[in-house]
Amino acid sequence: MNAARSVFRIHDGMVITSATRSILDAAEAGMAPDQVELAVVQTVERGLAAPDQLRRDAAARGKWIAALVESALRRAAA
């Protein structure tokens, strides 16, 4: 399978990525931690990403991103 096809999709003529990818890209780019946490909470609550997927993908981005996502997931579970 082409790696680009697994990451990007076309929806209504626009190229999009998954909610998980978008959140993690924003976190790496320096988005405010409270905004990243809010995005994680809303994404899980809306069923757009599973907590395990967020954890796995965040771990691949490094310790800081993984810790930020884990904190947000604890908040979402509360």
Secondary structure, DSSP 8 states (H G I E B T S, - for coil): --HHHHH-EEETTEEE--HHHHHHHHHHTT--HHHHHHHHHHHHHTTSS-HHHHHHHHHTT-HHHHHHHHHHHHHHH-
